[in-house]
Structure formats: C-alpha cells, structure tokens
Amino acid sequence: MTQDWWSRWQALDHWLAQYRPLWATVPFSTPEPDWLRAQPAAARWLEALDEAACEQYSEDLPALAKDLSPFWPELARRASLLAVPVAEAPATPLAESRARDMPGRKRLQAGAFAAALTPLESRLIDWCCGKGHLGRTLVACGAEVVTGLEWDQELVVDGNALAARDGAAVTIRQQDVLASGWSLPEADQVVALHACGELHRQLLRQGSEDGLARLSVSPCCYHLGVEGHYPLLSRRAREAARVSLDAGEMRVVVQETVTAPARVRRQRQTVSAWRLGFDGLQRQVRGQDHYLPVPPHPAALNRADFRDFCLWAAERKSLALPVDIDYQYWLAHGWRRLHQVRCHELVRHLFRRPLELWLVLDYALYLEEQGYRVSLGEFCQRPLTPRNLLLDARRG
C-alpha cells in the first residue's frame, strides 16, 4: 500500500510546532522551563514521581503520553503519529563462527537489517562499512557481491582480511564519501546501517543523483555535521516547515540508549549530580542565574569526590570559589536537581521519536522528489537498537 508521506510529515510538523516549548528547553541547564509555569499542575504531577516510576515511564513512553494527556490533550495523538510497519521477517545474523571481531549486538542488528531488505539485489555497496560485518552478512543472505566504502585505512585492511578468511565476496576500498569528485562503483543497491549525520545524507544525495536503483538506509546521529540551522532535504518540507532545528536540538533524537550496566548508570548519575551541584554553586558565587557549561572532565576525577570536581570545574571556568563553601549542602542540591531534571526530561523524551520520524520523513519526501518509491518501517525492536528506522527506496 502506497503511503502518503507528505500528509504524515505535515501532521508531525504541526504537532511538534504546537509543543515546541516542551522539547526545545533543556531541563539540565534550565531549572524552571517555561512550560512549568504554564502548567504547574503537570509539574507537580511529574515531580511527585519516585525513581521507580521515572524508570518505568522512561521505558513506557506511550503510557507517559496517556497519563500526561489531561494536561496536554494533543499528546493523545502521539501513538498514531508514530505508527510505521514493523519488519516481520526473522533475523538472519551471520553465523557466530564467521562473526570474528563482531560485537554480539552489532551481529544481531546486521542480521535484522539484512532480513528486512530481503530479497537483496545482486551487486551491493555497503556505505561507511567499517570492517565489512554488514557486507559479509548481506552475502550470506543472498547478495552476489558487496563493495564496501570506508575512509579508515586500518579498518579497510582488517575488513578485507576478514572477508578473505571467510571466502566472502566482499571487497572494501578506502574512500572518504564526503569528498568531491569521486564516483560510486557500479551497483544495483546501496545500503547503510547507522551511518552518522552527513554521511547518510550524502548517500541520499549522491545515490539519487547517480540514479542508483535502490537505496536502503537506517540513519543515526542526525546532528553530526550540522552547523547552525539544519536545512531540510525536501523542497516541499523546506517551504512548509513550522519547525526548525539546530544541531543542539537534533541531539534530543539520539539521547535514548539501551540500558547500560548498573555500574555505568550509577557513575553517570553521580557525575550528573556533581555537575548540577556545581551549577547551583556557581550561580550563587557569580550572582548570575544562568547555566555555565563545563567541559568533559578527566576520567581520574571519577575516583575523586564532589569537592575535587568543584575545584576542577572552577579552575576550568576561571571562577574563584570562597574558602567556606558547604560542599555537602551543594552536593545534596545536586541530587535534588538530578531528580527534578529526570522528571522534567520525561516530557522531553516524549518527542525523541517524533523528531526522528520528522527528520526521516523529510528524507522520504526528498527521495520521492528524486523519482523513488519509498517504504519506511522498523527493521528490529527497540531493545536491539533505538535507531531502528529503515528507509528502502526504489527507482521508478
């Protein structure tokens, strides 16, 4: 069934514009977002959630949208706006005996991606292929020959060695795909699994300009390569858009990750509390109620304490701290703010997937403008990877 991607994109664009205050403000740096003052009842409801409830809602955003819809009624439309087909073909991962140097999650992602594209064309290009793990998976799933493109010469050498060891019809060549003046190898289909930002957008542009018969892309890290305002690819979308994004706002899309180990989560929470505690402290010391960005800290500080972090951060920002600081008070402030941030961020998280789909639907519209028939769906379930959208476009 042919999908009306234009109507889908317009509906999302209108919905996102309506709720821009909910997703454009960063709670980490803004203790009192504008929406908090406009909807104090929603703020009270959110801030009453305990850690377990926050965790549950972060894993069940449809339930969160339903429970917040009394405050923002249009949130009830979220599920219908996001509906896309889900691939039903069973994954076909590379056999473990042939998946040397291939992380287990990557192996499963490649298998799901390949299965969603079956039947494959004969000659494929694997765009930004790394060591060619996807290419070897595609050959095992029916592709006759795969040419990989990769800019890192060390990965090219390793990938060709892996292909030779397995006797796979995969050849990787060194290529900066963002360079000018080069031509795509002859192929029937070009695929890209999680090429980041401008890398996947360059594939859409160059692949369509060169008239490739089939383009199959799962995008990732949409913000990379964006400077200033992001220019939509589709002419119709550019002319009609109510929403505009910069690189910082595009980062919202990729903030979702699969669950990290408990130790890593605890460390992240501790560092976040330190940063928020220092934020409260610096606002008082400077007498200026706005966020002061602090650069990434050295890993050695993870084994230190809050006071050490504050001294390090103050030195980096050329801020003289008083000698009589009550560090325990500001550490407790940081932990209180962390819970507040987590509650407020739940609202923002509701818009990660809508913003991602808004971007990918723009890609679909662009490809339609270049003469392609476009399908769009999920090639795997979210626990395997949150970046599970797949554009599959065929010429004519």
Phi, psi and omega per residue, in radians:
M1 nan 2.274 3.134
T2 -1.248 2.289 3.132
Q3 -1.660 2.507 3.063
D4 -1.613 1.458 -3.082
W5 -1.144 -0.506 -3.133
W6 -1.118 -0.831 3.119
S7 -1.135 -0.678 3.102
R8 -1.069 -0.789 -3.124
W9 -1.146 -0.743 3.134
Q10 -1.048 -0.746 3.141
A11 -1.098 -0.758 3.112
L12 -1.152 -0.722 -3.134
D13 -1.049 -0.782 3.127
H14 -1.123 -0.768 -3.107
W15 -1.133 -0.769 3.135
L16 -1.159 -0.673 3.104
A17 -1.123 -0.687 -3.140
Q18 -1.071 -0.632 -3.055
Y19 -1.886 0.375 -3.119
R20 -0.899 -0.748 -3.136
P21 -0.998 -0.442 -3.103
L22 -1.364 -0.478 -3.075
W23 -1.965 -0.280 -3.067
A24 -1.485 -0.344 3.140
T25 -1.565 2.409 -3.127
V26 -1.710 1.873 -3.090
P27 -1.039 -0.503 -3.118
F28 -1.072 -0.681 -3.109
S29 -1.763 -0.115 -3.099
T30 -2.215 1.668 -3.093
P31 -1.067 -0.504 -3.121
E32 -2.226 1.456 3.097
P33 -1.035 2.696 -3.138
D34 -1.013 -0.627 -3.096
W35 -1.161 -0.432 3.124
L36 -1.125 -0.726 3.114
R37 -1.261 -0.554 -3.130
A38 -1.337 -0.505 -3.115
Q39 -2.294 1.190 -3.108
P40 -1.064 -0.529 3.127
A41 -1.138 -0.692 3.089
A42 -1.144 -0.696 3.113
A43 -1.081 -0.759 3.129
R44 -1.106 -0.723 3.130
W45 -1.064 -0.803 -3.106
L46 -1.160 -0.792 -3.050
E47 -1.263 -0.206 3.057
A48 -1.462 -0.148 -3.139
L49 -1.231 2.447 3.041
D50 -1.564 3.124 -3.062
E51 -1.081 -0.688 -3.130
A52 -1.117 -0.721 3.129
A53 -1.165 -0.696 3.090
C54 -1.038 -0.783 -3.141
E55 -1.103 -0.728 -3.127
Q56 -1.130 -0.782 -3.132
Y57 -1.194 -0.608 3.127
S58 -1.126 -0.448 3.098
E59 -1.620 -0.171 -3.101
D60 -2.365 1.242 -3.097
L61 -1.140 -0.565 3.037
P62 -1.010 -0.706 3.095
A63 -1.137 -0.677 3.108
L64 -1.101 -0.774 3.131
A65 -1.057 -0.716 3.120
K66 -1.099 -0.783 -3.052
D67 -1.318 -0.359 3.086
L68 -1.639 -0.142 -3.093
S69 -1.112 -0.437 3.018
P70 -1.075 -0.467 3.121
F71 -1.550 -0.659 3.137
W72 -2.275 1.568 -2.959
P73 -0.989 -0.596 -3.081
E74 -1.212 -0.184 3.046
L75 -1.090 -0.371 3.123
A76 -1.126 -0.326 -3.139
R77 -1.486 -0.102 -2.998
R78 -0.966 -0.835 -3.068
A79 -1.059 -0.758 -3.122
S80 -1.204 -0.585 3.123
L81 -1.186 -0.473 -3.049
L82 -1.684 -0.096 -3.006
A83 -1.123 2.122 3.010
V84 -2.426 2.740 3.133
P85 -1.101 2.663 3.084
V86 -1.991 2.288 -3.111
A87 -1.028 2.353 -3.113
E88 -1.825 -0.229 -3.115
A89 -1.187 2.380 3.101
P90 -1.128 2.470 -3.126
A91 -1.073 2.605 -3.138
T92 -2.218 1.193 -3.105
P93 -1.195 2.728 3.064
L94 -1.082 2.460 3.107
A95 -0.994 2.448 -3.076
E96 -0.994 -0.571 -3.128
S97 -1.159 -0.343 -3.134
R98 -1.910 0.145 -3.060
A99 -1.839 0.671 3.130
R100 -1.071 2.415 -3.139
D101 1.142 0.247 -3.084
M102 -1.931 1.964 3.126
P103 -0.974 2.560 -3.059
G104 -1.027 -0.752 -3.139
R105 -1.140 -0.707 3.112
K106 -1.110 -0.666 3.117
R107 -1.061 -0.779 -3.131
L108 -1.211 -0.674 3.097
Q109 -1.083 -0.789 3.128
A110 -1.089 -0.694 3.120
G111 -1.131 -0.702 3.113
A112 -1.198 -0.713 3.129
F113 -1.081 -0.825 -3.137
A114 -1.096 -0.739 -3.119
A115 -1.115 -0.648 -3.133
A116 -1.189 -0.329 -3.111
L117 -1.744 -0.068 -3.121
T118 -1.216 2.399 0.045
P119 -1.371 2.434 3.130
L120 -1.433 2.775 3.011
E121 -1.351 3.041 -3.036
S122 -1.325 -0.891 -3.060
R123 -1.911 2.101 -3.061
L124 -2.087 2.633 2.921
I125 -1.917 2.247 3.061
D126 -1.767 1.848 -2.985
W127 -1.424 2.219 -3.120
C128 0.950 1.096 -2.834
C129 -1.553 -0.140 -3.070
G130 1.067 -2.225 3.125
K131 -1.523 0.128 3.064
G132 1.420 0.380 3.132
H133 -1.058 -0.770 3.115
L134 -1.128 -0.733 -3.130
G135 -1.016 -0.762 3.121
R136 -1.162 -0.596 3.071
T137 -1.133 -0.725 -3.120
L138 -1.142 -0.672 3.090
V139 -1.121 -0.708 3.105
A140 -1.150 -0.362 -3.130
C141 -1.709 0.104 3.019
G142 2.173 -0.189 3.076
A143 -1.183 2.459 -3.118
E144 -1.371 -0.718 -3.106
V145 -2.640 2.464 3.138
V146 -2.216 2.281 3.010
T147 -1.875 2.066 3.125
G148 -1.633 2.497 3.068
L149 -2.038 2.189 -3.077
E150 -2.637 2.355 -3.079
W151 -1.461 -0.437 -3.076
D152 -1.449 1.950 -3.040
Q153 -1.094 -0.578 3.117
E154 -1.127 -0.716 3.087
L155 -1.171 -0.610 3.100
V156 -1.057 -0.834 -3.133
V157 -1.091 -0.832 -3.125
D158 -1.111 -0.715 -3.121
G159 -1.154 -0.712 3.105
N160 -1.156 -0.609 3.096
A161 -1.163 -0.714 3.111
L162 -1.113 -0.737 3.134
A163 -1.127 -0.727 3.132
A164 -1.132 -0.698 3.133
R165 -1.058 -0.680 -3.094
D166 -1.554 -0.105 -3.065
G167 1.158 0.500 -3.112
A168 -1.515 2.472 -3.119
A169 -1.385 1.073 -3.126
V170 -2.197 2.220 3.055
T171 -2.195 2.219 -3.125
I172 -1.878 2.336 3.094
R173 -2.132 2.599 -3.139
Q174 -1.324 2.206 -3.126
Q175 -2.761 2.216 2.947
D176 -1.472 1.849 -3.027
V177 -1.242 -0.238 3.098
L178 -1.577 -0.069 3.108
A179 -1.242 2.799 3.105
S180 -1.730 2.732 2.980
G181 1.436 0.316 3.074
W182 -2.041 2.808 -3.088
S183 -2.062 2.535 3.065
L184 -1.169 2.493 3.008
P185 -1.094 2.782 3.082
E186 -1.143 2.330 -3.098
A187 -2.827 2.823 3.081
D188 -1.726 -0.326 -3.066
Q189 -2.726 2.464 3.022
V190 -2.106 2.346 -3.084
V191 -2.164 2.614 3.076
A192 -2.557 2.060 3.089
L193 -1.857 1.851 3.072
H194 1.141 0.644 2.907
A195 -1.241 2.377 -2.942
C196 -1.588 2.379 2.900
G197 0.879 -2.110 -3.098
E198 -1.085 -0.377 3.108
L199 -1.130 -0.816 3.129
H200 -1.312 -0.543 3.095
R201 -1.184 -0.618 3.074
Q202 -1.123 -0.628 3.071
L203 -1.069 -0.793 3.133
L204 -1.059 -0.741 -3.127
R205 -1.208 -0.930 -3.046
Q206 -1.232 -0.694 3.132
G207 -1.083 -0.724 3.135
S208 -1.276 -0.658 3.095
E209 -1.099 -0.639 3.139
D210 -1.452 -0.040 3.048
G211 1.275 0.485 3.102
L212 -1.050 2.518 -3.020
A213 -1.247 -0.528 -3.066
R214 -2.576 2.279 3.099
L215 -2.120 2.211 -3.079
S216 -2.281 1.968 -2.939
V217 -2.359 2.301 2.916
S218 -1.966 1.831 -3.007
P219 -1.345 2.842 3.118
C220 -2.694 2.748 2.993
C221 0.824 1.029 -3.008
Y222 -1.023 -0.488 -3.038
H223 -1.340 -0.336 -3.043
L224 -1.190 2.283 -3.111
G225 1.571 -0.027 -3.136
V226 -1.619 2.264 3.060
E227 -2.134 2.147 -3.114
G228 1.260 -2.458 -3.108
H229 -1.291 2.337 3.139
Y230 -1.387 2.145 3.106
P231 -1.519 2.053 3.084
L232 -1.027 2.636 -3.114
L233 -1.402 -0.704 -3.054
S234 -1.328 2.336 3.099
R235 -1.071 -0.787 -3.131
R236 -1.087 -0.734 -3.136
A237 -1.143 -0.745 3.123
R238 -1.022 -0.715 -3.064
E239 -1.306 -0.447 -3.013
A240 -1.861 -0.199 -2.938
A241 -1.069 2.286 2.949
R242 -1.581 -0.390 -3.097
V243 -1.776 2.449 2.973
S244 -2.309 2.593 -3.073
L245 -2.283 2.535 2.888
D246 -1.865 3.115 -3.058
A247 -1.069 -0.665 3.134
G248 -1.093 -0.748 3.130
E249 -1.206 -0.543 3.108
M250 -1.198 -0.375 3.121
R251 -1.113 -0.428 3.120
V252 -0.918 -0.659 -3.040
V253 -1.038 -0.676 -2.976
V254 -1.826 0.299 3.119
Q255 -1.378 -0.198 3.108
E256 -1.442 2.276 3.066
T257 -2.306 2.770 3.011
V258 -1.236 2.785 -2.983
T259 -1.031 2.246 3.085
A260 -1.489 2.841 3.064
P261 -0.999 2.673 -3.070
A262 -1.003 -0.703 -3.133
R263 -1.075 -0.723 3.137
V264 -1.179 -0.703 3.124
R265 -1.099 -0.729 3.129
R266 -1.101 -0.727 3.137
Q267 -1.122 -0.737 3.117
R268 -1.087 -0.738 3.141
Q269 -1.114 -0.727 3.133
T270 -1.084 -0.811 3.141
V271 -1.125 -0.686 3.104
S272 -1.094 -0.740 3.102
A273 -1.099 -0.704 3.080
W274 -1.043 -0.812 -3.103
R275 -1.123 -0.688 3.132
L276 -1.263 -0.599 3.048
G277 -1.132 -0.757 3.083
F278 -1.124 -0.627 3.120
D279 -1.053 -0.806 3.095
G280 -1.084 -0.721 3.134
L281 -1.098 -0.820 -3.088
Q282 -1.171 -0.552 3.085
R283 -1.098 -0.699 3.138
Q284 -1.239 -0.803 -3.094
V285 -1.101 -0.735 -3.091
R286 -1.450 -0.293 -3.076
G287 1.161 0.495 -3.126
Q288 -2.306 2.096 -3.036
D289 -1.568 1.109 3.011
H290 -2.585 2.788 -3.020
Y291 -1.206 2.461 3.087
L292 -2.054 1.829 -3.082
P293 -1.065 2.388 3.113
V294 -2.049 2.344 -3.095
P295 -1.182 2.913 3.062
P296 -0.983 2.451 -3.081
H297 -1.644 2.722 3.098
P298 -1.167 2.580 -3.088
A299 -1.020 -0.514 -3.126
A300 -1.045 -0.482 -3.140
L301 -1.194 -0.339 3.107
N302 -1.095 -0.391 3.135
R303 -1.678 0.049 3.138
A304 -1.660 -2.732 3.123
D305 -2.239 -3.135 -3.055
F306 -1.055 -0.731 -3.138
R307 -1.048 -0.794 3.123
D308 -1.040 -0.726 3.122
F309 -1.076 -0.777 -3.124
C310 -1.088 -0.744 3.135
L311 -1.110 -0.727 3.105
W312 -1.105 -0.842 -3.112
A313 -1.101 -0.728 3.140
A314 -1.094 -0.696 3.113
E315 -1.118 -0.727 3.141
R316 -1.121 -0.530 -3.108
K317 -1.769 0.211 3.129
S318 0.912 0.796 -3.109
L319 -1.945 2.152 3.118
A320 -1.474 2.084 -3.135
L321 -1.648 2.474 3.038
P322 -1.080 2.757 -3.090
V323 -1.440 -0.281 -3.028
D324 -1.832 0.596 -3.105
I325 -1.220 2.379 3.030
D326 -1.564 1.566 -3.044
Y327 -1.146 -0.558 3.107
Q328 -1.131 -0.654 3.098
Y329 -1.082 -0.819 -3.083
W330 -1.283 -0.492 3.038
L331 -1.163 -0.763 3.091
A332 -1.091 -0.663 3.058
H333 -1.030 -0.741 -3.136
G334 -1.087 -0.723 3.119
W335 -1.193 -0.650 3.079
R336 -1.121 -0.756 3.118
R337 -1.136 -0.615 3.138
L338 -1.075 -0.733 3.101
H339 -1.146 -0.716 3.110
Q340 -1.082 -0.772 3.129
V341 -1.057 -0.770 -3.105
R342 -1.090 -0.690 3.105
C343 -1.145 -0.807 -3.126
H344 -1.177 -0.621 -3.133
E345 -1.129 -0.444 3.107
L346 -0.968 -0.689 3.126
V347 -1.104 -0.789 -3.140
R348 -1.111 -0.636 -3.119
H349 -1.090 -0.449 3.097
L350 -1.044 -0.346 -3.026
F351 -1.858 0.050 3.113
R352 -1.072 -0.968 -3.095
R353 -1.185 -0.723 3.077
P354 -1.009 -0.722 3.108
L355 -1.154 -0.690 3.098
E356 -1.105 -0.803 -3.133
L357 -1.138 -0.627 3.061
W358 -1.018 -0.749 3.112
L359 -1.177 -0.773 -3.078
V360 -1.246 -0.594 3.057
L361 -1.128 -0.579 3.017
D362 -1.065 -0.724 3.064
Y363 -1.051 -0.751 -3.141
A364 -1.073 -0.750 3.119
L365 -1.124 -0.693 3.099
Y366 -1.054 -0.802 -3.131
L367 -1.146 -0.644 3.050
E368 -1.070 -0.692 3.108
E369 -1.128 -0.394 3.103
Q370 -1.613 0.102 3.051
G371 1.681 0.327 -3.137
Y372 -1.756 2.652 2.896
R373 -1.664 2.225 -2.932
V374 -2.067 2.296 2.929
S375 -1.966 2.645 -3.094
L376 -2.489 2.290 3.116
G377 -2.894 -2.973 3.088
E378 -1.807 2.248 -3.099
F379 -1.580 -0.184 3.080
C380 -2.748 3.026 3.103
Q381 -1.393 2.704 -3.066
R382 -0.983 -0.691 -3.121
P383 -1.016 -0.474 3.113
L384 -1.305 -0.736 3.003
T385 -2.873 2.315 3.051
P386 -1.166 -0.417 3.114
R387 -1.541 1.279 -2.991
N388 -1.999 0.239 3.091
L389 -1.391 2.474 -3.112
L390 -2.304 2.109 2.977
L391 -1.676 2.219 3.097
D392 -2.234 1.908 -3.007
A393 -2.060 2.331 3.137
R394 -2.118 2.408 -3.101
R395 -1.213 2.336 3.029
G396 1.549 nan nan
